[in-house]
């Protein structure tokens, strides 16, 4: 993807949770391998990451209330679940200027770190991030994330999920106006929305954003509590797997409830994953 804003795809997804220890147990049961607990020293948040081959997702909780975690606290007053997407960039400050020139109103870049304990030594994972304005797109917060220490974040002992998950595949949202919502996401990624059944798909690097109508979402997610969330809202996080039989075995051996689509994809309800449906596809 060659975005004029300097965005190259999705870096990671952020699932906000009320109790980090319970979330770690939930995702371990789903066949993931959470990294050791991380502390974002400037943001006053704590997390576990699930590292995939080229991207990842994190479960994140508030460590202590502070000026950089107000949004998460507001969300947790209503629900847990998928909150934000971090977008890939090789140069956060250059992308910041290009986004401003394109008519966006991002926050100022912030440099921060979290301590990482490695065998025999302590080090840091370092990042630069900045946020899009709240209403840049419907349903999710977006921010850019530049990594300086990928060797610390993508460690071999963090990779290899028992459920065979290998990369982010999609983020699915419900919106009252999927057409307008898709155009907003297309503007961010510099891509053209594609019509799908009951909505639109926006290419986002090697993943995609799916925007569904309320009617289509009700058909696809019938019976799941995510349908009660106020629109617009993210419903599901899709993960590509390298072996669907291994994914099915991992869920079955851990007594995780799931449904199987006609195409072989596996869907874990939001009740098992802190407010977000997990699709293994």
C-alpha angles and dihedrals in degrees: 000000000000105000118184087222095060094251113139100182142293116327098185145331124238122218112191116214136182097220116032095194092054091046091052090052092048095052093043087055089052089060100263128131108224116205119238115286113284129206121209098210098197098035096046092226132124129210153168119220128211104210119210130184098275105000139011148201131231138207107220134189135181112263095191130342113271143148093271098054103046093110092055091049092051091051093047090056085070108024150329121248146088109349112163148006123222110212124214123249135159093210117028097186094049090048089049091059093046092050091051089050089051091056101263122130107217126176119252116278116266125202114212142156143200124212116249123196113215127178106293098354148051122235139158138251105221129201144167115217139172133176133235116232113281095254098043089111131003121255102010140058113235127204136166120239126195116193121212098174108042090153089063095046100041099048118166092237090058094054131082115064121211089226090055094243109163109167147356110276107174148344113215123203136176117226133176089227108030093177094057092041092052091051090054092053091043090055091054096048096035092236136121120249116241121212115245132172107301096354147359140295122217118200110233108182107286092344133055141225115227118202114193134187118242090252093052093044091052089053095047098041101033112168097010118125091229088080089070093061117110112260136282096044141137114254108177144022114210122206126190113228129204094216122023093192090056090047091052092047092050092054095042094049090054094046092242112162115235142153126226123223125220087257094054099258117143122224122199114196121243091246088073097046110045099269102321129096112235117213118194105197 
